[in-house]
Amino acid sequence: MHSILVVDDEPALRELLATALSEPGYTVHVAADGYEALCILVEHPVDLLLTDVVIPGISGFELARQAKLMRPQLHVIYTSAYYDRADDGDGPIYGDLLPKPLRTRDLLKAVRREFGDEAMSC
């Protein structure tokens, strides 16, 4: 099964996302900021980065740029309550943007789409 790194500075939301993604069988790692996320990416095989755009340290966009340098095949999904546009003005972004508040069904659908598992039931 695939491995997902969830990055969000809100502990309750991190836990909710980790639980929602663990239930269908994904391996989930969590981080509270971009620097912690980069350390996890160095230490663990991760297939998908699910990151809030606004996180402490470095933005989710910058985190994705650095992560893609480390792992070019990494899938990326962004979350945000503030952004509704497809780029950050400083270069490309690498995945879909899901608006907050997140619906679990929409999250799982986006994750399955990234992995090509769209036929899996919700």
C-alpha positions in Angstrom: 0.0 0.0 0.0 1.1 3.6 -0.5 2.7 5.9 2.0 1.5 9.4 2.6 3.1 12.3 4.5 0.5 14.7 6.0 1.8 18.2 6.9 -0.4 20.6 8.8 0.2 22.8 11.8 -3.2 22.1 13.3 -2.8 19.0 15.5 -6.5 18.1 15.5 -6.6 18.3 11.7 -3.4 16.3 11.3 -4.9 13.6 13.5 -8.2 13.6 11.6 -6.4 13.4 8.2 -4.1 10.6 9.4 -7.0 8.6 10.7 -9.0 9.1 7.5 -6.1 8.0 5.4 -5.1 5.0 7.6 -8.6 3.5 7.5 -8.3 2.5 3.8 -4.8 1.0 4.5 -2.4 3.8 3.6 0.7 4.2 5.7 0.7 7.7 7.2 3.4 9.9 8.5 2.7 13.3 10.0 4.6 16.6 10.4 3.7 19.9 11.9 5.9 22.0 9.6 8.0 22.0 6.5 11.3 21.2 8.1 10.0 18.2 10.0 8.4 17.0 6.8 11.7 17.2 5.0 13.4 15.1 7.7 10.6 12.5 7.3 11.1 12.4 3.6 14.8 11.7 4.1 14.1 8.9 6.5 11.0 7.2 5.1 9.7 6.1 1.7 6.8 8.4 0.9 4.6 8.2 -2.2 2.4 11.3 -1.7 2.8 14.6 0.1 -0.4 16.1 1.5 0.5 19.5 2.7 -1.2 22.7 3.8 0.0 25.7 1.9 0.4 27.9 5.0 2.7 26.1 7.5 5.5 27.2 9.8 9.0 27.5 8.4 8.6 27.1 4.7 5.4 27.2 2.7 3.7 24.1 1.4 4.6 25.2 -2.1 8.3 25.4 -1.2 8.2 22.1 0.7 6.8 20.5 -2.4 9.5 22.0 -4.6 12.3 20.7 -2.3 10.5 17.3 -1.9 10.3 16.9 -5.7 14.0 17.5 -5.9 14.6 14.6 -3.5 11.9 12.4 -5.0 10.8 13.3 -8.5 8.1 10.7 -8.6 6.4 12.1 -5.4 2.7 12.9 -5.8 1.5 16.2 -4.2 -1.8 17.4 -3.0 -2.2 20.8 -1.3 -4.8 22.0 1.2 -5.6 25.5 2.1 -8.3 27.7 3.5 -6.6 30.8 1.9 -5.5 29.9 -1.6 -7.8 29.1 -4.5 -5.3 29.5 -7.3 -3.1 27.1 -9.2 0.3 28.6 -8.5 2.1 30.6 -5.9 3.7 33.2 -8.2 7.2 31.7 -7.6 7.1 28.8 -9.9 5.2 25.6 -10.6 3.2 23.7 -8.1 2.9 20.0 -8.4 -0.7 18.9 -7.6 -4.3 19.5 -6.8 -5.4 22.1 -4.3 -8.2 21.0 -1.9 -10.0 23.8 -0.1 -10.5 23.7 3.6 -12.6 22.7 5.3 -11.8 19.3 3.9 -14.4 16.6 3.3 -13.0 13.2 3.9 -14.8 11.8 0.8 -13.1 14.5 -1.4 -9.7 13.9 0.2 -9.9 10.1 -0.4 -11.1 10.7 -4.0 -8.1 13.0 -4.7 -5.6 10.5 -3.1 -7.0 7.6 -5.2 -6.8 9.7 -8.3 -3.2 10.5 -7.7 -2.4 6.8 -7.3 -4.6 5.7 -10.1 -6.9 3.9 -7.7 -10.1 5.7 -8.7 -12.0 2.4 -9.0 -11.6 1.8 -5.2 -14.8 2.4 -3.2 -15.1 5.1 -0.7 
